[in-house]
Amino acid sequence: MTTFAQRMPLASALEQAVAGELLARGHTVEPFGQALLAPSVRDGLRETDSVLRWLPDLAVMTPGRRGLILVDAKGCQTSSTPNHAIELRSLYATTLTGLPTFYVCQDRKLLSPLDVSDSSEPDGFCCRRCWDLFVLDPMQLPKRCPEHERRQRRGSGTPYVLIKRARCRPLASVFGEVV
């Protein structure tokens, strides 16, 4: 399993790359979520179950449009799988913001939380128990999926849902072409 310290530099680099892609399309991009906090506060937050840990990474203003769009950059352990994994707590946190949110994946494809949660049966998930808890009461999700350890999976072990890469849309479909 990879550790948080091993995953964090890759996640930060992806956030910066996605921000650069959005800036190149003429959008205003600002850090959001944990990026606004001092490192010591982020460390303290990591010890809690608060959904603040899973708020999106970036706030985006689109020229000529009112309102704010949130963007969460999502990396992959490997590009050889047919799926993108979205943590269920991240999915829940986006619903609490009341703002349009998009996940931008490493391959620069995107999906919205509605693409994930509108499906009565997702393309896959960590285990049935975690999916059912997410649907019924997301605050009851365990910190780690009980099946994660048993199956000796890589990654953080947090409950997740899988979305087929083929269901994702190009970045330009929402954020336009590079200007």
HELIX and SHEET records of a PDB file:
HELIX    1   1 PHE A    4  ALA A   24  1                                  21    
HELIX    2   2 GLY A   33  LEU A   36  5                                   4    
HELIX    3   3 PRO A   39  ARG A   46  1                                   8    
HELIX    4   4 VAL A   51  TRP A   54  5                                   4    
HELIX    5   5 LEU A   88  THR A   97  1                                  10    
HELIX    6   6 PRO A  113  SER A  117  1                                   5    
HELIX    7   7 ARG A  128  LEU A  136  1                                   9    
HELIX    8   8 PRO A  138  GLN A  140  5                                   3    
HELIX    9   9 PRO A  146  ARG A  151  1                                   6    
HELIX   10  10 ARG A  165  ARG A  167  5                                   3    
HELIX   11  11 ALA A  172  PHE A  175  1                                   4    
SHEET    1   A 6 THR A  28  PRO A  31  0                                        
SHEET    2   A 6 LEU A  58  MET A  61 -1                                        
SHEET    3   A 6 LEU A  68  LYS A  74 -1                                        
SHEET    4   A 6 THR A 101  CYS A 105  1                                        
SHEET    5   A 6 LYS A 109  LEU A 111 -1                                        
SHEET    6   A 6 ARG A 169  PRO A 170 -1                                        
SHEET    1   B 3 ASN A  83  GLU A  87  0                                        
SHEET    2   B 3 TYR A 160  LYS A 164 -1                                        
SHEET    3   B 3 GLY A 124  PHE A 125 -1                                        
END                                                                             
